Amino acid sequence: MNGYFDHNATTPLHPTAREAWLRASEKHWHNPSSLYRDAGIASQQLESARERLGSLIGAEAERIVFTSGATESNNALFATLPREAVVLISAIEHPSVREAARSRSVVEIPVNADGVVEPDTVKTLIAAENPALVSVMAANNESGALQPWREIAAICREQGVLFHTDAAQWLGKLDSSHLGECDFITGSAHKFGGTKGCGFLVLPKEDSRLGFIRGGPQENGRRAGTENYPAIEAMVTALETMTSHLDKVQSQLRDDFVSTMRAHFAPLRVISESAPRLWNTVLMVMPAHDNLKWLTRLSRRGFSISTGSACSSGKEGSSVVVTALGASPEELKRVVRISSGWETTAEDWQALAAAFVEVFDDLNRGGRGTV
């Protein structure tokens, strides 16, 4: 049984990525910036990986900067904007966008009742605020709700405004071949089977902004420091592998799980249930009991879930999405997130549902859970 249901926080290293990392570490461990033959081969391999990533996301290779992950990429993006810049960000952005954007003048884009940004709202706010940048994530990390990033990117192009999408949750789960239509894209390898500490930032064509990490000339002078080619190779290989699975995507296992849960728990609220969502994600408000009690008791039974974004965990009422939808503080304490992976089976989903029932009975017998 596979009891791991926190893939939106991080994924296990995929076997193909591990093999790619080992191969690159053994054969091409040299510094790509050095001048001797083996270093030149490492540099060629690095640029080949950049080209392959560009093909996967529909962006020119020269636009791609390799980083340590989406958090660095998001921070770097906002750091390059003028101090006086106005930026529009959605009310459901990841903490690495929300916190980084605070260094500028931020206007939040509200979401509708399904937790989705509406393009017309973005258009209205652009006219009213004259922003330097609009940032709307591709898929929400908590609810899984898909955002209309292509429509918003088109609106921003028409209005002459730069557009950024944090694609950390979209990559490896859905077709990424049109992401290059966005001016800025950020992503993290460990969200789709690559290694931790590796990611990328895609910049606009002919971007002339100064480097965000100063030092050597690496990454066309944009990010100094010796490139981690083995991790980059593992990341691109993982994304190639995940992309080859996209024809197998189906959300029936998720929906069957929800149906089973509803048969035992009433009322059970599924956030963004009416919106298009990632096939692997369910964000639920349980009808009773503190979410940390659900998490710890399920963990004892071999199941790993979360209470929302791992980057917000430990904060009281940390669900950004449920907060944006106007939930009460009491509801926030009952939020749990389930996120599966490619290897999760129907049996795994149903075993998790059965474990929820066991935990519910345990909590009710203990008389310690209702909040």
C-alpha atoms as a printed R data frame, in Angstrom:
    type eleno elety resid chain resno       x      y       z
1   ATOM     1    CA   MET     A     1   0.000  0.000   0.000
2   ATOM     2    CA   ASN     A     2   1.173  3.499  -0.865
3   ATOM     3    CA   GLY     A     3  -0.031  5.857   1.861
4   ATOM     4    CA   TYR     A     4   1.751  8.990   0.629
5   ATOM     5    CA   PHE     A     5  -0.807 11.685  -0.232
6   ATOM     6    CA   ASP     A     6   1.271 14.864  -0.037
7   ATOM     7    CA   HIS     A     7   2.691 15.070  -3.562
8   ATOM     8    CA   ASN     A     8   1.851 18.774  -3.832
9   ATOM     9    CA   ALA     A     9   4.384 19.384  -1.049
10  ATOM    10    CA   THR     A    10   7.101 17.236  -2.601
11  ATOM    11    CA   THR     A    11   7.438 14.115  -4.720
12  ATOM    12    CA   PRO     A    12   9.752 11.126  -4.417
13  ATOM    13    CA   LEU     A    13  12.740 11.180  -6.743
14  ATOM    14    CA   HIS     A    14  11.675  9.416  -9.928
15  ATOM    15    CA   PRO     A    15  13.888  6.465 -10.965
16  ATOM    16    CA   THR     A    16  14.650  8.051 -14.351
17  ATOM    17    CA   ALA     A    17  15.710 11.286 -12.621
18  ATOM    18    CA   ARG     A    18  17.926  9.357 -10.209
19  ATOM    19    CA   GLU     A    19  19.601  7.536 -13.101
20  ATOM    20    CA   ALA     A    20  20.110 10.817 -14.960
21  ATOM    21    CA   TRP     A    21  21.622 12.439 -11.848
22  ATOM    22    CA   LEU     A    22  24.019  9.540 -11.276
23  ATOM    23    CA   ARG     A    23  25.069  9.452 -14.924
24  ATOM    24    CA   ALA     A    24  25.682 13.211 -15.023
25  ATOM    25    CA   SER     A    25  27.538 13.148 -11.696
26  ATOM    26    CA   GLU     A    26  29.846 10.363 -12.879
27  ATOM    27    CA   LYS     A    27  30.560 11.614 -16.406
28  ATOM    28    CA   HIS     A    28  30.031 15.383 -16.407
29  ATOM    29    CA   TRP     A    29  30.876 16.617 -12.911
30  ATOM    30    CA   HIS     A    30  33.245 19.280 -14.234
31  ATOM    31    CA   ASN     A    31  32.643 23.022 -13.926
32  ATOM    32    CA   PRO     A    32  30.834 24.082 -17.137
33  ATOM    33    CA   SER     A    33  32.584 27.461 -17.008
34  ATOM    34    CA   SER     A    34  36.120 26.044 -17.172
35  ATOM    35    CA   LEU     A    35  38.036 26.004 -20.447
36  ATOM    36    CA   TYR     A    36  39.363 22.459 -20.809
37  ATOM    37    CA   ARG     A    37  37.733 19.756 -22.938
38  ATOM    38    CA   ASP     A    38  35.750 17.904 -20.250
39  ATOM    39    CA   ALA     A    39  34.364 21.173 -18.924
40  ATOM    40    CA   GLY     A    40  33.320 22.073 -22.448
41  ATOM    41    CA   ILE     A    41  31.424 18.795 -22.725
42  ATOM    42    CA   ALA     A    42  29.686 19.529 -19.402
43  ATOM    43    CA   SER     A    43  28.735 22.963 -20.762
44  ATOM    44    CA   GLN     A    44  27.309 21.371 -23.915
45  ATOM    45    CA   GLN     A    45  25.265 18.945 -21.824
46  ATOM    46    CA   LEU     A    46  23.961 21.835 -19.718
47  ATOM    47    CA   GLU     A    47  22.859 23.745 -22.802
48  ATOM    48    CA   SER     A    48  21.253 20.616 -24.229
49  ATOM    49    CA   ALA     A    49  19.201 20.314 -21.029
50  ATOM    50    CA   ARG     A    50  18.183 23.959 -21.397
51  ATOM    51    CA   GLU     A    51  17.042 23.322 -24.976
52  ATOM    52    CA   ARG     A    52  15.051 20.259 -23.931
53  ATOM    53    CA   LEU     A    53  13.331 22.145 -21.126
54  ATOM    54    CA   GLY     A    54  12.502 24.954 -23.541
55  ATOM    55    CA   SER     A    55  10.875 22.447 -25.896
56  ATOM    56    CA   LEU     A    56   8.773 21.008 -23.075
57  ATOM    57    CA   ILE     A    57   7.395 24.383 -21.970
58  ATOM    58    CA   GLY     A    58   7.285 26.165 -25.323
59  ATOM    59    CA   ALA     A    59   9.936 28.770 -24.476
60  ATOM    60    CA   GLU     A    60  13.187 29.719 -26.166
61  ATOM    61    CA   ALA     A    61  16.189 28.229 -24.374
62  ATOM    62    CA   GLU     A    62  17.872 31.613 -23.963
63  ATOM    63    CA   ARG     A    63  14.977 32.761 -21.784
64  ATOM    64    CA   ILE     A    64  15.636 30.047 -19.169
65  ATOM    65    CA   VAL     A    65  17.691 30.658 -16.038
66  ATOM    66    CA   PHE     A    66  18.386 27.683 -13.789
67  ATOM    67    CA   THR     A    67  17.867 28.368 -10.077
68  ATOM    68    CA   SER     A    68  17.520 26.510  -6.773
69  ATOM    69    CA   GLY     A    69  13.724 26.320  -7.107
70  ATOM    70    CA   ALA     A    70  10.505 28.291  -7.471
71  ATOM    71    CA   THR     A    71  11.013 30.200  -4.212
72  ATOM    72    CA   GLU     A    72  14.311 31.663  -5.412
73  ATOM    73    CA   SER     A    73  12.844 32.285  -8.851
74  ATOM    74    CA   ASN     A    74   9.801 34.120  -7.472
75  ATOM    75    CA   ASN     A    75  11.940 36.245  -5.165
76  ATOM    76    CA   ALA     A    76  14.361 37.063  -7.979
77  ATOM    77    CA   LEU     A    77  11.522 38.134 -10.234
78  ATOM    78    CA   PHE     A    78  10.069 40.636  -7.786
79  ATOM    79    CA   ALA     A    79  13.512 41.893  -6.750
80  ATOM    80    CA   THR     A    80  14.176 43.053 -10.311
81  ATOM    81    CA   LEU     A    81  11.070 45.274 -10.390
82  ATOM    82    CA   PRO     A    82  11.339 48.980  -9.568
83  ATOM    83    CA   ARG     A    83  10.599 49.839  -5.928
84  ATOM    84    CA   GLU     A    84   7.643 51.982  -6.948
85  ATOM    85    CA   ALA     A    85   6.119 49.262  -9.124
86  ATOM    86    CA   VAL     A    86   2.489 48.253  -8.661
87  ATOM    87    CA   VAL     A    87   1.912 44.517  -8.962
88  ATOM    88    CA   LEU     A    88  -1.315 42.534  -9.168
89  ATOM    89    CA   ILE     A    89  -1.216 39.107  -7.534
90  ATOM    90    CA   SER     A    90  -4.053 36.676  -6.995
91  ATOM    91    CA   ALA     A    91  -5.442 36.213  -3.489
92  ATOM    92    CA   ILE     A    92  -4.424 32.535  -3.577
93  ATOM    93    CA   GLU     A    93  -0.734 32.792  -4.465
94  ATOM    94    CA   HIS     A    94   1.960 30.662  -2.839
95  ATOM    95    CA   PRO     A    95   3.806 32.317   0.099
96  ATOM    96    CA   SER     A    96   6.958 32.690  -2.025
97  ATOM    97    CA   VAL     A    97   5.001 35.026  -4.331
98  ATOM    98    CA   ARG     A    98   2.980 36.806  -1.647
99  ATOM    99    CA   GLU     A    99   5.946 37.518   0.604
100 ATOM   100    CA   ALA     A   100   8.280 38.498  -2.239
101 ATOM   101    CA   ALA     A   101   5.668 40.847  -3.705
102 ATOM   102    CA   ARG     A   102   5.378 42.772  -0.409
103 ATOM   103    CA   SER     A   103   8.523 44.703  -1.331
104 ATOM   104    CA   ARG     A   104   6.415 46.433  -3.986
105 ATOM   105    CA   SER     A   105   2.932 48.008  -4.030
106 ATOM   106    CA   VAL     A   106   0.583 45.003  -4.068
107 ATOM   107    CA   VAL     A   107  -3.030 44.871  -5.236
108 ATOM   108    CA   GLU     A   108  -4.759 41.528  -4.683
109 ATOM   109    CA   ILE     A   109  -6.929 39.988  -7.388
110 ATOM   110    CA   PRO     A   110  -9.963 38.370  -5.744
111 ATOM   111    CA   VAL     A   111 -11.167 34.900  -6.694
112 ATOM   112    CA   ASN     A   112 -14.714 33.744  -7.388
113 ATOM   113    CA   ALA     A   113 -16.689 31.251  -5.306
114 ATOM   114    CA   ASP     A   114 -14.769 28.390  -6.949
115 ATOM   115    CA   GLY     A   115 -11.390 29.833  -5.976
116 ATOM   116    CA   VAL     A   116 -10.588 30.904  -9.539
117 ATOM   117    CA   VAL     A   117  -9.357 34.258 -10.840
118 ATOM   118    CA   GLU     A   118 -11.699 35.694 -13.477
119 ATOM   119    CA   PRO     A   119  -9.989 37.263 -16.530
120 ATOM   120    CA   ASP     A   120 -12.473 40.156 -16.652
121 ATOM   121    CA   THR     A   121 -11.512 41.075 -13.092
122 ATOM   122    CA   VAL     A   122  -7.853 41.170 -14.119
123 ATOM   123    CA   LYS     A   123  -8.684 43.385 -17.096
124 ATOM   124    CA   THR     A   124 -10.586 45.813 -14.874
125 ATOM   125    CA   LEU     A   125  -7.769 45.993 -12.323
126 ATOM   126    CA   ILE     A   126  -5.146 46.586 -15.022
127 ATOM   127    CA   ALA     A   127  -7.129 49.581 -16.231
128 ATOM   128    CA   ALA     A   128  -7.527 50.921 -12.698
129 ATOM   129    CA   GLU     A   129  -4.052 50.254 -11.270
130 ATOM   130    CA   ASN     A   130  -1.666 50.433 -14.256
131 ATOM   131    CA   PRO     A   131   0.526 47.627 -12.866
132 ATOM   132    CA   ALA     A   132   4.050 46.717 -13.947
133 ATOM   133    CA   LEU     A   133   3.314 43.020 -13.485
134 ATOM   134    CA   VAL     A   134   0.412 40.594 -13.051
135 ATOM   135    CA   SER     A   135   1.090 37.306 -11.233
136 ATOM   136    CA   VAL     A   136  -1.439 34.445 -11.261
137 ATOM   137    CA   MET     A   137  -0.398 30.858 -10.550
138 ATOM   138    CA   ALA     A   138  -1.186 28.160 -13.106
139 ATOM   139    CA   ALA     A   139  -2.703 25.643 -10.665
140 ATOM   140    CA   ASN     A   140  -3.380 26.178  -7.001
141 ATOM   141    CA   ASN     A   141  -1.217 24.163  -4.636
142 ATOM   142    CA   GLU     A   142  -3.995 23.714  -2.051
143 ATOM   143    CA   SER     A   143  -7.288 23.268  -3.897
144 ATOM   144    CA   GLY     A   144  -5.835 22.178  -7.238
145 ATOM   145    CA   ALA     A   145  -8.054 24.734  -8.995
146 ATOM   146    CA   LEU     A   146  -6.753 25.502 -12.480
147 ATOM   147    CA   GLN     A   147  -6.385 29.192 -13.198
148 ATOM   148    CA   PRO     A   148  -7.055 30.694 -16.661
149 ATOM   149    CA   TRP     A   149  -3.429 31.702 -17.115
150 ATOM   150    CA   ARG     A   150  -3.472 31.582 -20.913
151 ATOM   151    CA   GLU     A   151  -6.418 33.981 -21.088
152 ATOM   152    CA   ILE     A   152  -4.820 36.286 -18.540
153 ATOM   153    CA   ALA     A   153  -1.501 36.163 -20.406
154 ATOM   154    CA   ALA     A   154  -3.324 37.232 -23.588
155 ATOM   155    CA   ILE     A   155  -5.028 40.124 -21.759
156 ATOM   156    CA   CYS     A   156  -1.684 41.277 -20.373
157 ATOM   157    CA   ARG     A   157  -0.102 41.187 -23.839
158 ATOM   158    CA   GLU     A   158  -2.936 43.308 -25.204
159 ATOM   159    CA   GLN     A   159  -2.518 45.806 -22.363
160 ATOM   160    CA   GLY     A   160   1.280 45.900 -22.525
161 ATOM   161    CA   VAL     A   161   1.692 44.458 -19.004
162 ATOM   162    CA   LEU     A   162   4.173 41.746 -18.038
163 ATOM   163    CA   PHE     A   163   2.638 38.474 -16.856
164 ATOM   164    CA   HIS     A   164   4.052 35.843 -14.510
165 ATOM   165    CA   THR     A   165   2.731 32.399 -13.666
166 ATOM   166    CA   ASP     A   166   4.047 30.193 -10.883
167 ATOM   167    CA   ALA     A   167   3.755 26.832 -12.618
168 ATOM   168    CA   ALA     A   168   5.132 24.705  -9.771
169 ATOM   169    CA   GLN     A   169   1.965 22.601  -9.464
170 ATOM   170    CA   TRP     A   170   1.076 22.516 -13.162
171 ATOM   171    CA   LEU     A   171   4.387 21.128 -14.398
172 ATOM   172    CA   GLY     A   172   4.469 17.356 -14.653
173 ATOM   173    CA   LYS     A   173   0.707 17.030 -14.158
174 ATOM   174    CA   LEU     A   174  -0.749 18.782 -17.220
175 ATOM   175    CA   ASP     A   175   0.374 19.833 -20.702
176 ATOM   176    CA   SER     A   176   3.035 22.519 -20.275
177 ATOM   177    CA   SER     A   177   3.789 23.166 -23.944
178 ATOM   178    CA   HIS     A   178   2.081 26.596 -23.989
179 ATOM   179    CA   LEU     A   179   3.635 28.038 -20.826
180 ATOM   180    CA   GLY     A   180   6.098 29.973 -22.960
181 ATOM   181    CA   GLU     A   181   3.262 32.376 -23.799
182 ATOM   182    CA   CYS     A   182   3.842 33.888 -20.344
183 ATOM   183    CA   ASP     A   183   6.563 36.504 -19.868
184 ATOM   184    CA   PHE     A   184   7.799 34.915 -16.639
185 ATOM   185    CA   ILE     A   185   7.468 31.275 -15.548
186 ATOM   186    CA   THR     A   186   8.745 29.709 -12.349
187 ATOM   187    CA   GLY     A   187   9.041 26.034 -11.455
188 ATOM   188    CA   SER     A   188  10.573 23.539  -9.006
189 ATOM   189    CA   ALA     A   189  12.026 20.126  -9.867
190 ATOM   190    CA   HIS     A   190  10.953 18.366  -6.669
191 ATOM   191    CA   LYS     A   191   7.274 18.930  -7.483
192 ATOM   192    CA   PHE     A   192   7.441 16.499 -10.416
193 ATOM   193    CA   GLY     A   193  10.009 13.852  -9.504
194 ATOM   194    CA   GLY     A   194  13.260 15.817  -9.730
195 ATOM   195    CA   THR     A   195  15.711 16.688  -6.984
196 ATOM   196    CA   LYS     A   196  15.193 19.326  -4.314
197 ATOM   197    CA   GLY     A   197  17.226 22.497  -4.678
198 ATOM   198    CA   CYS     A   198  16.732 22.846  -8.434
199 ATOM   199    CA   GLY     A   199  14.306 24.901 -10.506
200 ATOM   200    CA   PHE     A   200  14.090 27.574 -13.136
201 ATOM   201    CA   LEU     A   201  12.958 31.069 -14.038
202 ATOM   202    CA   VAL     A   202  11.853 31.967 -17.555
203 ATOM   203    CA   LEU     A   203  12.326 35.616 -18.497
204 ATOM   204    CA   PRO     A   204  10.793 37.661 -21.334
205 ATOM   205    CA   LYS     A   205  12.460 37.616 -24.724
206 ATOM   206    CA   GLU     A   206  15.394 40.022 -25.016
207 ATOM   207    CA   ASP     A   207  15.209 40.728 -21.289
208 ATOM   208    CA   SER     A   208  17.956 43.185 -20.359
209 ATOM   209    CA   ARG     A   209  17.523 43.390 -16.580
210 ATOM   210    CA   LEU     A   210  20.641 43.035 -14.430
211 ATOM   211    CA   GLY     A   211  21.546 39.735 -12.844
212 ATOM   212    CA   PHE     A   212  19.827 38.891  -9.588
213 ATOM   213    CA   ILE     A   213  22.828 37.028  -8.120
214 ATOM   214    CA   ARG     A   214  26.106 38.847  -8.768
215 ATOM   215    CA   GLY     A   215  29.499 37.229  -9.261
216 ATOM   216    CA   GLY     A   216  30.597 35.176 -12.247
217 ATOM   217    CA   PRO     A   217  29.128 35.184 -15.747
218 ATOM   218    CA   GLN     A   218  27.022 32.024 -15.381
219 ATOM   219    CA   GLU     A   219  23.491 31.899 -16.803
220 ATOM   220    CA   ASN     A   220  24.288 34.787 -19.165
221 ATOM   221    CA   GLY     A   221  25.240 36.964 -16.217
222 ATOM   222    CA   ARG     A   222  21.815 36.626 -14.606
223 ATOM   223    CA   ARG     A   223  22.637 34.150 -11.825
224 ATOM   224    CA   ALA     A   224  26.233 33.773 -10.738
225 ATOM   225    CA   GLY     A   225  27.535 30.509  -9.316
226 ATOM   226    CA   THR     A   226  28.557 27.154 -10.745
227 ATOM   227    CA   GLU     A   227  25.572 25.467 -12.335
228 ATOM   228    CA   ASN     A   228  24.380 22.211 -10.763
229 ATOM   229    CA   TYR     A   229  24.264 20.288 -14.019
230 ATOM   230    CA   PRO     A   230  23.458 16.834 -12.505
231 ATOM   231    CA   ALA     A   231  20.379 18.240 -10.726
232 ATOM   232    CA   ILE     A   232  19.353 20.140 -13.868
233 ATOM   233    CA   GLU     A   233  19.674 16.983 -15.967
234 ATOM   234    CA   ALA     A   234  17.593 15.080 -13.402
235 ATOM   235    CA   MET     A   235  14.932 17.824 -13.443
236 ATOM   236    CA   VAL     A   236  14.585 17.867 -17.228
237 ATOM   237    CA   THR     A   237  14.568 14.070 -17.394
238 ATOM   238    CA   ALA     A   238  11.837 13.911 -14.746
239 ATOM   239    CA   LEU     A   239   9.698 16.417 -16.647
240 ATOM   240    CA   GLU     A   240  10.193 14.488 -19.890
241 ATOM   241    CA   THR     A   241   9.073 11.328 -18.092
242 ATOM   242    CA   MET     A   242   6.027 12.965 -16.518
243 ATOM   243    CA   THR     A   243   5.062 14.554 -19.831
244 ATOM   244    CA   SER     A   244   5.055 11.126 -21.471
245 ATOM   245    CA   HIS     A   245   2.365 10.045 -18.953
246 ATOM   246    CA   LEU     A   246  -0.090 12.857 -19.644
247 ATOM   247    CA   ASP     A   247  -2.325 10.725 -21.826
248 ATOM   248    CA   LYS     A   248  -3.053  8.622 -18.720
249 ATOM   249    CA   VAL     A   249  -4.446 11.516 -16.722
250 ATOM   250    CA   GLN     A   250  -7.890 10.863 -15.271
251 ATOM   251    CA   SER     A   251  -9.569 12.217 -12.159
252 ATOM   252    CA   GLN     A   252 -11.928  9.287 -11.503
253 ATOM   253    CA   LEU     A   253  -9.876  7.932  -8.589
254 ATOM   254    CA   ARG     A   254 -10.047 11.313  -6.869
255 ATOM   255    CA   ASP     A   255 -13.798 11.604  -7.492
256 ATOM   256    CA   ASP     A   256 -14.471  8.063  -6.258
257 ATOM   257    CA   PHE     A   257 -12.583  8.912  -3.069
258 ATOM   258    CA   VAL     A   258 -14.767 11.987  -2.531
259 ATOM   259    CA   SER     A   259 -17.918  9.916  -3.093
260 ATOM   260    CA   THR     A   260 -16.768  7.384  -0.501
261 ATOM   261    CA   MET     A   261 -15.954 10.148   1.962
262 ATOM   262    CA   ARG     A   262 -19.375 11.751   1.457
263 ATOM   263    CA   ALA     A   263 -21.050  8.451   2.242
264 ATOM   264    CA   HIS     A   264 -19.470  8.571   5.699
265 ATOM   265    CA   PHE     A   265 -19.074 12.291   6.422
266 ATOM   266    CA   ALA     A   266 -21.890 14.783   6.110
267 ATOM   267    CA   PRO     A   267 -21.582 17.619   5.505
268 ATOM   268    CA   LEU     A   268 -18.199 17.358   3.772
269 ATOM   269    CA   ARG     A   269 -17.099 20.495   1.915
270 ATOM   270    CA   VAL     A   270 -14.720 20.103  -1.031
271 ATOM   271    CA   ILE     A   271 -13.097 23.409  -1.948
272 ATOM   272    CA   SER     A   272 -13.242 24.415  -5.642
273 ATOM   273    CA   GLU     A   273 -15.218 21.248  -6.429
274 ATOM   274    CA   SER     A   274 -17.093 22.949  -9.286
275 ATOM   275    CA   ALA     A   275 -13.925 24.264 -10.930
276 ATOM   276    CA   PRO     A   276 -11.507 22.415 -13.223
277 ATOM   277    CA   ARG     A   277  -8.873 20.991 -10.864
278 ATOM   278    CA   LEU     A   278  -5.679 19.008 -10.843
279 ATOM   279    CA   TRP     A   279  -6.520 15.324 -11.148
280 ATOM   280    CA   ASN     A   280  -4.568 14.500  -7.984
281 ATOM   281    CA   THR     A   281  -5.841 17.075  -5.471
282 ATOM   282    CA   VAL     A   282  -8.682 17.314  -2.942
283 ATOM   283    CA   LEU     A   283  -8.946 20.143  -0.387
284 ATOM   284    CA   MET     A   284 -11.640 19.335   2.184
285 ATOM   285    CA   VAL     A   285 -13.217 20.987   5.189
286 ATOM   286    CA   MET     A   286 -13.996 18.098   7.512
287 ATOM   287    CA   PRO     A   287 -17.330 18.244   9.371
288 ATOM   288    CA   ALA     A   288 -15.616 17.883  12.764
289 ATOM   289    CA   HIS     A   289 -12.280 17.690  14.578
290 ATOM   290    CA   ASP     A   290  -9.082 19.696  14.334
291 ATOM   291    CA   ASN     A   291  -7.038 19.028  11.182
292 ATOM   292    CA   LEU     A   292  -3.867 18.319  13.158
293 ATOM   293    CA   LYS     A   293  -5.701 15.492  14.929
294 ATOM   294    CA   TRP     A   294  -6.694 14.045  11.568
295 ATOM   295    CA   LEU     A   295  -3.127 14.383  10.306
296 ATOM   296    CA   THR     A   296  -1.404 12.797  13.310
297 ATOM   297    CA   ARG     A   297  -3.821  9.860  13.611
298 ATOM   298    CA   LEU     A   298  -3.702  9.136   9.890
299 ATOM   299    CA   SER     A   299   0.091  9.305  10.060
300 ATOM   300    CA   ARG     A   300   0.082  6.600  12.734
301 ATOM   301    CA   ARG     A   301  -1.853  4.431  10.281
302 ATOM   302    CA   GLY     A   302   0.722  4.982   7.542
303 ATOM   303    CA   PHE     A   303  -0.957  7.819   5.605
304 ATOM   304    CA   SER     A   304   0.682 11.164   4.877
305 ATOM   305    CA   ILE     A   305  -1.629 14.128   4.234
306 ATOM   306    CA   SER     A   306  -1.359 17.848   4.959
307 ATOM   307    CA   THR     A   307  -3.347 20.734   6.375
308 ATOM   308    CA   GLY     A   308  -2.671 22.917   3.328
309 ATOM   309    CA   SER     A   309   0.488 24.403   1.862
310 ATOM   310    CA   ALA     A   310   3.632 22.944   3.434
311 ATOM   311    CA   CYS     A   311   5.181 26.407   3.183
312 ATOM   312    CA   SER     A   312   2.426 27.758   5.442
313 ATOM   313    CA   SER     A   313   2.184 24.826   7.858
314 ATOM   314    CA   GLY     A   314   2.450 25.623  11.520
315 ATOM   315    CA   LYS     A   315   0.558 28.901  11.092
316 ATOM   316    CA   GLU     A   316  -2.892 29.109  12.636
317 ATOM   317    CA   GLY     A   317  -5.527 28.830   9.914
318 ATOM   318    CA   SER     A   318  -2.912 28.630   7.199
319 ATOM   319    CA   SER     A   319  -5.060 27.780   4.170
320 ATOM   320    CA   VAL     A   320  -4.736 30.734   1.812
321 ATOM   321    CA   VAL     A   321  -7.485 29.451  -0.469
322 ATOM   322    CA   VAL     A   322 -10.088 28.823   2.221
323 ATOM   323    CA   THR     A   323  -9.303 32.221   3.740
324 ATOM   324    CA   ALA     A   324  -9.765 33.894   0.335
325 ATOM   325    CA   LEU     A   325 -13.187 32.237   0.090
326 ATOM   326    CA   GLY     A   326 -14.295 33.844   3.348
327 ATOM   327    CA   ALA     A   327 -14.107 30.825   5.649
328 ATOM   328    CA   SER     A   328 -14.509 31.243   9.384
329 ATOM   329    CA   PRO     A   329 -11.561 30.661  11.752
330 ATOM   330    CA   GLU     A   330 -13.341 27.526  12.957
331 ATOM   331    CA   GLU     A   331 -13.530 26.104   9.414
332 ATOM   332    CA   LEU     A   332  -9.851 26.831   8.823
333 ATOM   333    CA   LYS     A   333  -8.957 24.459  11.648
334 ATOM   334    CA   ARG     A   334 -10.728 21.590   9.879
335 ATOM   335    CA   VAL     A   335  -9.039 21.865   6.454
336 ATOM   336    CA   VAL     A   336  -7.085 18.883   5.092
337 ATOM   337    CA   ARG     A   337  -5.379 18.462   1.718
338 ATOM   338    CA   ILE     A   338  -4.976 15.188  -0.157
339 ATOM   339    CA   SER     A   339  -2.609 15.059  -3.139
340 ATOM   340    CA   SER     A   340  -1.737 11.822  -4.910
341 ATOM   341    CA   GLY     A   341   0.940 10.858  -7.416
342 ATOM   342    CA   TRP     A   342   1.225  8.934 -10.664
343 ATOM   343    CA   GLU     A   343   1.747  5.663  -8.797
344 ATOM   344    CA   THR     A   344  -1.253  6.053  -6.461
345 ATOM   345    CA   THR     A   345  -3.834  3.318  -7.138
346 ATOM   346    CA   ALA     A   346  -7.591  3.053  -6.603
347 ATOM   347    CA   GLU     A   347  -6.835  0.741  -3.680
348 ATOM   348    CA   ASP     A   348  -4.595  3.402  -2.108
349 ATOM   349    CA   TRP     A   349  -7.336  6.034  -2.387
350 ATOM   350    CA   GLN     A   350  -9.962  3.740  -0.880
351 ATOM   351    CA   ALA     A   351  -7.597  2.629   1.906
352 ATOM   352    CA   LEU     A   352  -7.184  6.294   2.805
353 ATOM   353    CA   ALA     A   353 -10.966  6.763   2.925
354 ATOM   354    CA   ALA     A   354 -11.267  3.733   5.218
355 ATOM   355    CA   ALA     A   355  -8.560  5.183   7.456
356 ATOM   356    CA   PHE     A   356 -10.498  8.456   7.712
357 ATOM   357    CA   VAL     A   357 -13.508  6.477   8.970
358 ATOM   358    CA   GLU     A   358 -11.350  4.662  11.535
359 ATOM   359    CA   VAL     A   359  -9.853  7.927  12.766
360 ATOM   360    CA   PHE     A   360 -13.280  9.530  13.005
361 ATOM   361    CA   ASP     A   361 -14.529  6.690  15.188
362 ATOM   362    CA   ASP     A   362 -11.372  6.922  17.306
363 ATOM   363    CA   LEU     A   363 -11.748 10.680  17.796
364 ATOM   364    CA   ASN     A   364 -15.422 10.362  18.675
365 ATOM   365    CA   ARG     A   365 -14.728  7.637  21.232
366 ATOM   366    CA   GLY     A   366 -12.014  9.783  22.783
367 ATOM   367    CA   GLY     A   367 -14.347 12.738  22.968
368 ATOM   368    CA   ARG     A   368 -11.458 15.149  22.368
369 ATOM   369    CA   GLY     A   369 -11.872 16.276  18.804
370 ATOM   370    CA   THR     A   370 -14.830 18.464  18.002
371 ATOM   371    CA   VAL     A   371 -13.867 22.128  17.717
